[in-house]
Amino acid sequence: MLSPKMRAIALGLQTGVPIHSEGMPGEAKTSWAKQIGPALGREVVVLTPSIYEPTDIGGYVAVKYRISAQEGAWDAVPVGVGLTGQWWAELLSREPGVLVVDEIRTLSRSLQAVSLRLIFELRAGDTPLHPDTWILALSNPANMSPDGRELSAPLANRFCHVPWDMSLDTWGQAGITAKWDVGGRPVFGAPIFPVASGGWRNRIPGHFAQIFAFSKARPAVMRVVPKESGKQGGPFPTLRTWTYGAMMLAVAEHDEEVSSILLAGCVGPGPALEYLGWRQGQDLPDFQKLLENPRSLKLPKEGDRQLAILLGVVSEVAQNPTAERWQAGWEVLFEATRQAPKDVAAVAAKSLATLRDAHPSLPFVSKKIMTPFIDVLRAIGVPLPE
């Protein structure tokens, strides 16, 4: 059975967020990574950027030509300049795959710079990788790697960092069931990888809403770049990594240990622990039941808890924005103005109003219910009923 951290890597990859895993040498990181693709129906390409030049990753400038017939002769006419890609990029451009970036801690600064575009934009030169390409970066500790160095802060902040954890049980079971070739090398059977449940993306808005409410209560935790350069190569909280965190909490919602590991891998252990503790203390209601009976709303006294509940209602509507649920969502917010300061409900009203941008068929809500929010909605250009 896979350890929680190995399950976290497998589930985290399926969100599309790049994953970085560091572990001791000789712990089957690359071998394991080669198996996850075929097990989940994907092609795997293993790339070791440190043996390449920056132009091999980012492409090199080449003049593009078209052939023109003039006066009976064929001429190559320059039409522009582009960046050529590599064979592995062409392969991963055709269908969803897994790009394993090995020994990432041995990259020079110039290679790290070009790897930013590869990892974050899924583009090698002018060759776009398939938009559903998963990125898994592997490394040994910097002090155990040839010319090892810490990742730059911009590169590190594009990953969810999950420590490698090949448990003795996993290793032992794999060795016992392996086939051994003539060279004395084991051929391991593929482990059973967890698969993200269908509809997990629909749960992202709910988790994002709770993180947003947390940001109102703990704004200082949302953006913290470590001052020590040695810590900038790991997870730290930025708006990007909190967004990653919402995705991770959604994909691993039913595995509390794995979701904690993934959130810590995005924003760092301290901020993750603070958020999870805050969330546990919210005692959130059943949002669907609130939509069914808006008058049943009972808000607590604390402003951050009030906002967490109201944003939870908005995310519940967003998962299935029918006219009835849209109307009920506004009724909940209207009820909230009777129990809490209007500015708290107004924050949720802004989010609920933007649903109409994507769903213009949603009807106008009665003027009575909209009255507490008219000023704030006018300020952001939301059309209002006459």
C-alpha positions as CSV (number, residue, x, y, z in Angstrom):
1,M,0.0,0.0,0.0
2,L,1.2,3.5,-0.8
3,S,2.2,5.8,2.0
4,P,0.1,9.0,2.5
5,K,2.9,11.1,0.9
6,M,3.0,8.8,-2.2
7,R,-0.8,9.0,-2.4
8,A,-0.5,12.8,-2.1
9,I,1.9,12.9,-5.1
10,A,-0.4,10.8,-7.2
11,L,-3.5,12.8,-6.4
12,G,-1.8,16.1,-6.6
13,L,-0.5,15.4,-10.1
14,Q,-4.1,14.9,-11.3
15,T,-4.9,18.5,-10.5
16,G,-2.4,19.7,-13.1
17,V,-0.4,21.6,-10.4
18,P,3.3,20.8,-10.8
19,I,4.6,18.6,-8.1
20,H,8.2,18.6,-6.7
21,S,9.4,15.6,-4.6
22,E,12.7,15.4,-2.9
23,G,14.2,12.3,-1.4
24,M,17.4,10.4,-0.6
25,P,19.3,8.8,-3.5
26,G,18.4,5.2,-4.3
27,E,14.8,5.3,-3.3
28,A,13.2,4.5,-6.7
29,K,11.9,8.0,-7.4
30,T,12.4,7.9,-11.2
31,S,11.3,4.3,-11.5
32,W,8.2,5.0,-9.6
33,A,7.5,8.1,-11.7
34,K,7.8,6.1,-14.9
35,Q,5.0,3.8,-13.7
36,I,2.4,6.4,-12.8
37,G,1.8,7.4,-16.4
38,P,1.0,4.0,-17.8
39,A,-1.1,3.1,-14.7
40,L,-3.3,6.2,-15.4
41,G,-3.2,5.8,-19.2
42,R,-0.6,8.4,-20.0
43,E,2.7,8.6,-21.9
44,V,5.7,9.4,-19.7
45,V,8.8,11.4,-20.8
46,V,11.7,11.7,-18.4
47,L,13.8,14.8,-18.9
48,T,17.1,15.6,-17.1
49,P,17.6,19.3,-17.9
50,S,21.0,19.5,-16.3
51,I,22.6,17.6,-19.2
52,Y,21.2,20.1,-21.7
53,E,21.9,23.6,-22.7
54,P,19.2,26.3,-22.0
55,T,18.4,26.4,-25.8
56,D,17.6,22.6,-25.6
57,I,14.8,23.4,-23.2
58,G,13.6,26.8,-24.2
59,G,14.3,26.3,-27.9
60,Y,16.8,28.1,-30.1
61,V,16.1,30.9,-32.6
62,A,15.6,29.7,-36.1
63,V,14.4,31.6,-39.2
64,K,11.2,30.2,-40.7
65,Y,10.8,30.1,-44.4
66,R,8.1,29.6,-47.0
67,I,8.8,28.4,-50.5
68,S,7.9,30.9,-53.3
69,A,7.9,30.4,-57.0
70,Q,9.2,33.6,-58.8
71,E,10.2,33.8,-62.4
72,G,10.3,30.0,-62.7
73,A,12.6,29.5,-59.7
74,W,11.8,28.3,-56.2
75,D,13.1,30.6,-53.4
76,A,13.1,30.3,-49.6
77,V,11.6,33.5,-48.3
78,P,12.1,34.3,-44.6
79,V,8.7,34.9,-42.9
80,G,9.6,35.2,-39.3
81,V,11.7,33.9,-36.4
82,G,10.6,31.2,-34.0
83,L,11.9,28.9,-31.2
84,T,12.3,25.3,-32.2
85,G,11.3,22.7,-29.7
86,Q,12.6,19.2,-29.1
87,W,11.4,15.7,-29.8
88,W,10.0,15.2,-26.3
89,A,8.0,18.4,-26.6
90,E,6.5,17.2,-29.9
91,L,5.6,13.9,-28.2
92,L,3.9,15.6,-25.3
93,S,2.1,18.1,-27.5
94,R,-0.1,15.4,-29.1
95,E,-2.0,14.0,-26.1
96,P,-2.0,14.3,-22.2
97,G,1.1,12.9,-20.7
98,V,3.5,13.1,-17.7
99,L,6.7,15.1,-17.9
100,V,9.2,14.0,-15.3
101,V,11.8,16.6,-14.7
102,D,14.7,14.7,-13.0
103,E,17.5,16.1,-10.8
104,I,15.9,19.6,-10.8
105,R,18.2,20.8,-8.0
106,T,21.2,20.5,-10.3
107,L,19.9,23.1,-12.7
108,S,22.0,26.2,-13.3
109,R,20.3,29.6,-12.8
110,S,20.0,29.9,-16.6
111,L,18.4,26.5,-16.9
112,Q,16.0,27.3,-14.0
113,A,15.0,30.4,-15.9
114,V,14.0,28.6,-19.1
115,S,12.4,25.9,-17.0
116,L,9.9,28.4,-15.6
117,R,8.2,28.7,-19.0
118,L,8.3,24.9,-19.5
119,I,6.7,24.1,-16.2
120,F,4.3,27.0,-15.8
121,E,3.3,27.7,-19.4
122,L,3.7,24.1,-20.7
123,R,5.7,25.4,-23.6
124,A,9.1,24.4,-25.0
125,G,10.2,27.0,-27.5
126,D,7.3,27.6,-29.8
127,T,6.0,24.0,-29.1
128,P,3.0,24.0,-26.7
129,L,2.7,20.9,-24.6
130,H,-0.8,19.4,-24.3
131,P,-2.7,21.6,-21.7
132,D,-3.4,18.5,-19.6
133,T,0.3,17.6,-19.2
134,W,1.2,16.7,-15.6
135,I,4.6,17.9,-14.3
136,L,6.5,15.9,-11.7
137,A,10.0,17.2,-10.7
138,L,12.3,15.0,-8.7
139,S,15.5,15.8,-6.8
140,N,18.0,14.6,-4.2
141,P,18.8,17.0,-1.4
142,A,21.0,19.8,-2.6
143,N,24.0,18.6,-0.5
144,M,23.7,15.2,-2.2
145,S,23.5,16.4,-5.8
146,P,26.4,17.3,-8.1
147,D,26.5,21.1,-8.2
148,G,23.3,21.0,-6.1
149,R,21.6,24.2,-5.4
150,E,18.3,25.5,-4.0
151,L,15.5,26.3,-6.3
152,S,15.0,30.0,-7.0
153,A,11.9,31.4,-5.2
154,P,10.0,32.0,-8.5
155,L,10.5,28.4,-9.6
156,A,9.8,26.9,-6.2
157,N,6.6,28.9,-5.9
158,R,5.2,27.1,-8.9
159,F,5.3,23.7,-7.3
160,C,3.5,21.8,-4.6
161,H,6.3,20.2,-2.6
162,V,5.7,16.7,-1.2
163,P,8.7,14.9,0.4
164,W,9.5,11.5,-1.0
165,D,8.5,8.6,1.3
166,M,9.3,5.1,0.0
167,S,8.2,3.2,3.1
168,L,9.9,-0.1,4.0
169,D,6.6,-1.9,3.6
170,T,6.1,-0.5,0.1
171,W,9.7,-1.4,-0.8
172,G,9.5,-4.9,0.7
173,Q,6.2,-5.8,-1.0
174,A,7.5,-4.5,-4.4
175,G,10.7,-6.5,-4.1
176,I,8.9,-9.7,-3.1
177,T,6.5,-9.5,-6.1
178,A,9.1,-8.2,-8.6
179,K,10.5,-10.2,-11.5
180,W,14.3,-10.2,-11.8
181,D,16.0,-9.9,-15.1
182,V,19.3,-11.4,-16.2
183,G,21.2,-8.3,-15.1
184,G,20.0,-8.6,-11.6
185,R,17.7,-5.7,-11.9
186,P,14.2,-5.9,-10.4
187,V,11.2,-5.3,-12.7
188,F,8.5,-4.0,-10.2
189,G,4.8,-4.4,-10.7
190,A,2.9,-1.1,-10.9
191,P,1.5,0.0,-7.6
192,I,-2.2,0.9,-7.4
193,F,-2.4,4.6,-7.7
194,P,-5.4,6.6,-6.3
195,V,-7.6,8.2,-9.0
196,A,-9.3,11.5,-8.5
197,S,-13.0,11.2,-8.0
198,G,-15.3,12.4,-10.7
199,G,-16.5,16.0,-10.2
200,W,-13.7,17.0,-7.8
201,R,-13.2,20.3,-9.7
202,N,-16.8,21.2,-8.6
203,R,-15.5,21.3,-5.0
204,I,-12.8,23.9,-5.7
205,P,-15.0,27.0,-5.3
206,G,-16.1,25.8,-1.8
207,H,-12.6,25.4,-0.6
208,F,-11.5,28.6,-2.3
209,A,-14.4,30.5,-0.5
210,Q,-13.1,29.2,2.9
211,I,-9.6,30.3,2.1
212,F,-10.8,33.7,1.1
213,A,-12.7,34.0,4.4
214,F,-9.5,32.9,6.2
215,S,-7.6,35.7,4.4
216,K,-9.9,38.3,5.9
217,A,-9.2,36.9,9.4
218,R,-5.5,36.2,8.9
219,P,-4.2,38.5,6.1
220,A,-0.6,38.3,7.3
221,V,-0.5,34.6,6.5
222,M,-1.5,35.0,2.9
223,R,1.8,36.4,1.5
224,V,5.0,35.4,3.3
225,V,8.2,35.0,1.2
226,P,11.0,33.5,3.5
227,K,13.8,35.9,4.2
228,E,16.4,33.2,4.3
229,S,17.4,32.1,0.8
230,G,17.7,28.5,1.9
231,K,14.0,28.4,2.7
232,Q,12.9,30.1,-0.6
233,G,13.4,26.8,-2.5
234,G,10.4,25.1,-0.7
235,P,6.8,25.9,-0.1
236,F,5.7,29.3,1.0
237,P,2.4,31.2,0.9
238,T,1.5,33.4,-2.0
239,L,-1.9,34.0,-3.7
240,R,-0.7,31.4,-6.3
241,T,0.0,28.7,-3.8
242,W,-3.2,29.3,-1.8
243,T,-5.0,28.9,-5.1
244,Y,-3.1,25.6,-5.6
245,G,-4.2,24.7,-2.0
246,A,-7.9,25.1,-2.9
247,M,-7.4,22.6,-5.7
248,M,-5.5,20.2,-3.5
249,L,-8.1,20.3,-0.7
250,A,-10.8,19.6,-3.3
251,V,-9.0,16.6,-5.0
252,A,-8.2,15.0,-1.6
253,E,-11.3,16.0,0.3
254,H,-12.1,12.5,1.5
255,D,-8.5,11.8,2.7
256,E,-7.7,14.2,5.6
257,E,-4.1,13.2,6.0
258,V,-3.4,13.5,2.2
259,S,-5.2,16.8,2.0
260,S,-3.1,18.2,4.9
261,I,0.1,17.0,3.2
262,L,-0.8,18.6,-0.1
263,L,-1.8,22.0,1.5
264,A,1.4,22.1,3.4
265,G,3.3,21.3,0.2
266,C,1.7,24.4,-1.4
267,V,1.8,27.1,1.3
268,G,4.2,25.6,3.9
269,P,3.5,23.6,7.1
270,G,2.9,26.6,9.4
271,P,0.3,28.4,7.3
272,A,-1.4,25.1,6.4
273,L,-1.7,24.2,10.1
274,E,-3.1,27.6,10.9
275,Y,-5.7,27.4,8.1
276,L,-6.8,23.9,9.0
277,G,-7.1,24.9,12.7
278,W,-9.1,27.9,11.8
279,R,-11.4,25.9,9.5
280,Q,-12.0,23.3,12.1
281,G,-13.2,26.0,14.5
282,Q,-15.8,27.4,12.1
283,D,-18.5,24.7,12.7
284,L,-20.0,25.4,9.2
285,P,-23.6,24.6,8.5
286,D,-25.0,22.5,5.7
287,F,-25.1,25.1,2.9
288,Q,-27.7,23.1,0.8
289,K,-30.1,23.2,3.7
290,L,-29.6,27.0,4.0
291,L,-30.6,27.3,0.4
292,E,-33.7,25.2,1.0
293,N,-34.6,27.4,4.0
294,P,-32.9,30.8,3.9
295,R,-34.7,32.0,7.1
296,S,-32.9,29.2,9.0
297,L,-29.6,31.1,8.8
298,K,-28.1,31.7,12.3
299,L,-24.8,33.6,12.0
300,P,-22.2,33.6,14.8
301,K,-20.8,36.8,16.3
302,E,-17.3,36.5,14.8
303,G,-16.9,38.4,11.5
304,D,-14.6,35.8,9.9
305,R,-17.0,33.0,10.7
306,Q,-19.9,35.0,9.3
307,L,-18.0,35.5,6.0
308,A,-17.0,31.8,5.9
309,I,-20.7,30.8,6.0
310,L,-21.9,33.3,3.5
311,L,-19.1,32.5,1.0
312,G,-19.9,28.9,1.5
313,V,-23.4,29.6,0.4
314,V,-22.2,31.4,-2.7
315,S,-19.9,28.4,-3.6
316,E,-22.8,26.0,-3.1
317,V,-24.9,28.1,-5.6
318,A,-21.9,28.2,-8.0
319,Q,-21.8,24.4,-8.2
320,N,-25.3,24.3,-9.8
321,P,-26.5,27.8,-10.6
322,T,-30.1,27.2,-11.3
323,A,-32.6,30.1,-11.1
324,E,-34.1,28.7,-7.9
325,R,-30.7,28.3,-6.2
326,W,-29.6,31.7,-7.4
327,Q,-32.7,33.3,-5.9
328,A,-32.3,31.3,-2.6
329,G,-28.6,32.5,-2.4
330,W,-29.7,36.1,-2.5
331,E,-32.4,35.4,0.2
332,V,-29.7,34.0,2.5
333,L,-27.6,37.1,2.0
334,F,-30.6,39.3,2.6
335,E,-31.3,37.4,5.8
336,A,-27.6,37.9,6.8
337,T,-28.0,41.7,6.7
338,R,-30.4,41.4,9.6
339,Q,-27.8,39.6,11.7
340,A,-24.4,41.0,10.7
341,P,-22.9,44.2,9.4
342,K,-23.9,44.9,5.8
343,D,-20.3,45.0,4.6
344,V,-19.8,41.3,5.5
345,A,-22.8,40.3,3.4
346,A,-21.6,42.7,0.7
347,V,-18.4,40.8,0.2
348,A,-20.4,37.6,-0.5
349,A,-22.9,39.6,-2.7
350,K,-20.0,40.7,-5.0
351,S,-19.0,37.0,-5.5
352,L,-22.6,35.9,-6.0
353,A,-23.4,38.7,-8.5
354,T,-20.4,37.7,-10.7
355,L,-22.1,34.3,-11.4
356,R,-24.4,36.2,-13.8
357,D,-21.5,37.0,-16.1
358,A,-21.1,33.3,-16.9
359,H,-24.8,32.5,-16.7
360,P,-26.7,35.5,-18.2
361,S,-30.0,33.7,-18.2
362,L,-30.2,33.9,-14.4
363,P,-33.1,36.2,-13.6
364,F,-33.0,39.6,-11.8
365,V,-33.8,39.3,-8.1
366,S,-36.5,41.5,-6.6
367,K,-35.5,45.0,-5.7
368,K,-36.4,44.5,-2.0
369,I,-33.8,41.7,-1.6
370,M,-31.2,43.7,-3.6
371,T,-31.7,47.0,-1.8
372,P,-29.0,46.4,0.9
373,F,-26.4,45.7,-1.8
374,I,-27.3,48.3,-4.4
375,D,-24.4,50.7,-3.7
376,V,-21.7,48.0,-3.7
377,L,-23.1,46.3,-6.8
378,R,-23.3,49.5,-8.7
379,A,-19.7,50.2,-7.9
380,I,-18.6,47.0,-9.7
381,G,-20.9,47.6,-12.6
382,V,-23.5,44.9,-11.9
383,P,-26.8,45.5,-13.8
384,L,-29.7,46.0,-11.4
385,P,-33.5,45.6,-11.7
386,E,-35.5,48.8,-12.3
